[in-house]
């Protein structure tokens, strides 16, 4: 029996272990998944799965390249998350899903995030034609895996409540659907959209499963700056046939949104 183990950051569940597990499922090859606490639900097609309190800091650097890494070339098939999760949570207008974070990165930063003034401009523009869904983890949600990047205090949810109450937040859906986990809800929400705006990291990998446009902001600052995986037309497109569009500054980000959407 094949043992598929994944104890690195959440990114590697999405780009490595999940497609490997689905390949084995499709081809009727006996396998077992061993993953980090709270992440069993993303392997929805697997019946033999266990959670382990193990975390490994050393990641496979080939994943960060613009071209597809070695592990995607053999026994690797991303599951059809769009088909699995679409048409469950519905909206009257087309949706845009914005994935944000506000964490220390390598004990410095934050670097990769959308500040309030950028969110304000995006919300004002997008609200004309779209339902806006905003996701930023607080770290205490059911099924959320909290890795070594420390979440910092951020005033975004109060800002939305005070100035943009029409924006749907992940917290709203967590309260509305208490039986669902963090990842299940974010998959349902991402599946509702063809337009995804995200910062680099695990959320960009999630968004890439759901097709359409995926605009990824990757800060030019910090240790991880400039990685090819977050650039335009990177290998993330193989996860869900999305249009991967990388930007490195907020002005370009806003211009790209306004020109495409």
C-alpha positions as CSV (number, residue, x, y, z in Angstrom):
1,X,0.0,0.0,0.0
2,X,1.2,3.5,-0.9
3,X,1.5,5.9,2.0
4,X,1.0,9.5,1.0
5,X,2.5,11.7,3.8
6,X,2.3,15.4,3.9
7,X,3.7,17.3,6.9
8,X,5.0,20.5,5.2
9,X,3.1,23.8,4.9
10,X,-0.5,23.8,3.6
11,X,0.7,24.7,0.1
12,X,2.1,21.2,-0.3
13,X,-1.1,19.5,0.6
14,X,-2.8,21.4,-2.3
15,X,0.0,21.0,-4.9
16,X,1.5,17.7,-4.0
17,X,-0.3,15.3,-1.7
18,X,-3.9,16.0,-2.8
19,X,-3.1,15.3,-6.6
20,X,-1.1,12.3,-5.7
21,X,-3.9,10.9,-3.5
22,X,-6.4,11.5,-6.3
23,X,-4.3,9.8,-8.9
24,X,-4.2,6.7,-6.7
25,X,-8.0,6.9,-6.2
26,X,-8.7,7.2,-9.9
27,X,-6.4,4.2,-10.7
28,X,-7.7,2.0,-7.9
29,X,-4.2,1.8,-6.3
30,X,-4.4,1.1,-2.6
31,X,-3.2,4.0,-0.6
32,X,-3.3,5.8,2.7
33,X,-3.1,9.5,3.5
34,X,-1.3,10.8,6.5
35,X,-1.7,14.6,7.0
36,X,-1.6,17.4,9.5
37,X,-4.4,18.0,12.0
38,X,-7.7,19.3,10.6
39,X,-6.9,18.6,7.0
40,X,-8.7,15.3,6.4
41,X,-11.6,17.1,4.8
42,X,-9.6,18.3,1.8
43,X,-9.0,14.7,0.9
44,X,-12.8,14.2,0.5
45,X,-12.4,11.2,-1.8
46,X,-10.2,9.2,0.6
47,X,-11.5,6.7,3.1
48,X,-8.1,5.6,4.6
49,X,-6.7,8.7,6.2
50,X,-5.1,9.7,9.5
51,X,-4.0,13.0,11.0
52,X,-0.6,13.3,12.7
53,X,0.8,16.1,14.8
54,X,3.9,16.4,12.7
55,X,5.3,19.6,11.0
56,X,8.4,19.8,8.8
57,X,9.8,23.2,8.0
58,X,12.1,22.2,5.1
59,X,10.1,22.5,1.8
60,X,10.8,21.2,-1.7
61,X,12.4,24.2,-3.4
62,X,11.5,22.9,-6.9
63,X,7.9,23.8,-6.1
64,X,8.8,27.5,-6.3
65,X,9.9,27.4,-9.9
66,X,7.9,28.8,-12.8
67,X,7.9,25.5,-14.6
68,X,6.2,22.4,-13.2
69,X,8.2,20.6,-10.5
70,X,9.3,16.9,-10.8
71,X,6.6,15.5,-8.6
72,X,3.9,16.7,-11.0
73,X,5.2,14.6,-13.9
74,X,4.3,11.2,-12.5
75,X,1.2,9.8,-10.6
76,X,-0.2,13.3,-10.1
77,X,-3.8,14.3,-11.0
78,X,-5.5,17.3,-9.3
79,X,-9.0,16.5,-8.2
80,X,-11.9,18.4,-9.8
81,X,-12.6,20.7,-6.9
82,X,-14.6,23.1,-9.0
83,X,-17.0,20.4,-10.1
84,X,-17.2,18.9,-6.6
85,X,-18.0,22.2,-4.8
86,X,-19.8,24.4,-7.3
87,X,-23.5,25.4,-7.2
88,X,-23.9,24.8,-3.4
89,X,-23.6,28.4,-2.2
90,X,-25.2,30.6,-4.8
91,X,-25.4,34.4,-5.3
92,X,-27.5,36.6,-7.6
93,X,-24.5,38.4,-9.1
94,X,-21.2,37.0,-10.3
95,X,-18.7,36.7,-7.5
96,X,-15.1,37.8,-6.9
97,X,-13.3,36.0,-4.2
98,X,-10.5,37.9,-2.4
99,X,-8.0,35.8,-0.3
100,X,-5.9,37.9,2.1
101,X,-3.6,37.1,5.0
102,X,-1.7,39.1,7.6
103,X,1.1,37.0,9.1
104,X,4.7,37.2,10.0
105,X,6.8,35.6,7.3
106,X,10.1,34.1,8.4
107,X,9.7,36.2,11.6
108,X,9.5,39.5,9.7
109,X,6.9,41.4,7.7
110,X,4.0,41.1,7.1
111,X,4.8,41.5,3.3
112,X,2.2,39.6,1.3
113,X,-1.1,41.2,2.1
114,X,-3.7,43.6,0.8
115,X,-3.8,46.7,3.1
116,X,-7.0,48.5,4.0
117,X,-6.5,51.3,1.4
118,X,-6.1,48.7,-1.4
119,X,-9.1,46.8,-0.2
120,X,-11.1,50.0,-0.1
121,X,-10.4,50.8,-3.7
122,X,-11.0,47.2,-4.8
123,X,-14.3,47.0,-3.0
124,X,-15.6,50.3,-4.4
125,X,-14.8,49.2,-8.0
126,X,-15.9,45.6,-7.8
127,X,-19.2,46.2,-6.0
128,X,-20.7,47.8,-9.1
129,X,-20.9,44.5,-10.9
130,X,-20.0,41.7,-8.5
131,X,-20.8,40.1,-5.2
132,X,-17.6,40.3,-3.2
133,X,-16.4,37.5,-0.9
134,X,-13.5,38.2,1.4
135,X,-11.4,35.5,3.1
136,X,-8.7,36.0,5.7
137,X,-8.0,33.3,8.3
138,X,-8.2,34.3,12.0
139,X,-6.5,31.0,13.0
140,X,-9.2,29.6,15.3
141,X,-11.8,28.3,12.7
142,X,-12.9,24.7,12.7
143,X,-10.5,22.7,10.5
144,X,-8.1,25.5,9.9
145,X,-4.5,24.3,10.0
146,X,-2.3,26.9,11.7
147,X,1.3,26.6,10.5
148,X,4.5,28.4,11.7
149,X,3.5,31.8,10.2
150,X,2.1,33.8,13.0
151,X,-1.2,35.6,12.3
152,X,-1.1,39.3,13.4
153,X,-3.8,41.6,14.4
154,X,-5.5,43.3,11.5
155,X,-8.5,45.7,11.4
156,X,-10.0,44.4,8.1
157,X,-13.1,42.8,9.4
158,X,-14.1,45.9,11.4
159,X,-13.2,48.1,8.4
160,X,-15.5,46.0,6.2
161,X,-18.4,46.1,8.7
162,X,-18.1,49.9,9.1
163,X,-17.4,50.9,5.5
164,X,-18.3,48.0,3.2
165,X,-21.1,45.9,4.9
166,X,-22.2,44.5,1.5
167,X,-19.0,42.4,1.4
168,X,-19.5,38.8,2.5
169,X,-16.7,37.5,4.8
170,X,-15.7,34.0,5.5
171,X,-16.6,34.5,9.1
172,X,-20.2,35.1,8.0
173,X,-20.4,31.7,6.3
174,X,-18.6,29.9,9.2
175,X,-21.5,31.1,11.4
176,X,-24.1,30.3,8.9
177,X,-22.8,26.8,8.3
178,X,-21.4,25.6,11.7
179,X,-21.2,22.0,10.5
180,X,-18.7,22.8,7.8
181,X,-15.0,23.3,8.2
182,X,-12.9,26.3,7.1
183,X,-11.6,24.5,4.0
184,X,-15.0,23.2,3.0
185,X,-16.4,26.7,3.1
186,X,-13.6,28.3,1.2
187,X,-13.8,25.6,-1.5
188,X,-17.6,26.2,-1.8
189,X,-16.9,30.0,-2.1
190,X,-14.1,29.7,-4.6
191,X,-16.2,27.3,-6.7
192,X,-18.8,30.1,-7.0
193,X,-16.4,32.3,-8.9
194,X,-14.4,32.7,-12.1
195,X,-12.5,35.6,-10.6
196,X,-10.0,35.1,-7.8
197,X,-7.7,37.7,-6.2
198,X,-5.2,36.4,-3.8
199,X,-1.8,36.9,-2.1
200,X,1.0,34.4,-2.7
201,X,1.0,31.2,-0.6
202,X,-1.4,28.5,0.1
203,X,-4.5,30.6,-0.8
204,X,-3.1,31.1,-4.3
205,X,-2.8,27.3,-4.7
206,X,-6.4,26.9,-3.5
207,X,-7.7,29.5,-5.9
208,X,-5.8,28.0,-8.8
209,X,-8.0,24.9,-8.6
210,X,-11.1,26.8,-9.6
211,X,-10.5,28.1,-13.1
212,X,-11.1,31.6,-14.5
213,X,-8.7,34.4,-13.6
214,X,-6.4,34.0,-10.6
215,X,-4.5,37.3,-9.9
216,X,-1.7,36.7,-7.4
217,X,0.0,39.5,-5.5
218,X,3.6,38.6,-4.5
219,X,5.4,41.3,-2.6
220,X,8.9,42.2,-3.8
221,X,10.0,42.2,-0.2
222,X,10.9,39.4,2.1
223,X,12.9,36.2,1.7
224,X,10.4,34.5,-0.6
225,X,10.1,37.4,-3.1
226,X,10.4,36.7,-6.8
227,X,9.5,33.0,-6.8
228,X,8.4,31.8,-10.3
229,X,5.3,29.9,-9.0
230,X,3.5,33.2,-8.3
231,X,4.3,34.7,-11.8
232,X,2.1,34.9,-14.8
233,X,1.4,31.6,-16.6
234,X,3.2,29.5,-13.9
235,X,2.7,25.8,-13.5
236,X,-0.2,26.5,-11.1
237,X,-2.4,26.6,-14.2
238,X,-2.3,22.8,-14.2
239,X,-4.2,22.5,-11.0
240,X,-7.5,23.8,-12.5
241,X,-6.9,25.3,-15.9
242,X,-6.9,28.9,-14.5
243,X,-5.3,32.0,-16.0
244,X,-2.5,32.7,-13.6
245,X,-1.6,36.4,-13.5
246,X,1.2,37.6,-11.3
247,X,1.7,41.1,-10.0
248,X,4.2,42.7,-7.6
249,X,2.8,46.1,-6.7
250,X,-0.6,47.4,-5.7
251,X,-0.9,49.9,-8.6
252,X,-0.5,47.1,-11.1
253,X,-2.8,44.9,-9.1
254,X,-5.6,47.5,-9.3
255,X,-5.0,48.3,-12.9
256,X,-5.1,44.6,-13.8
257,X,-8.4,44.1,-12.0
258,X,-10.0,47.2,-13.7
259,X,-8.7,46.2,-17.1
260,X,-9.8,42.5,-17.0
261,X,-12.9,42.7,-14.8
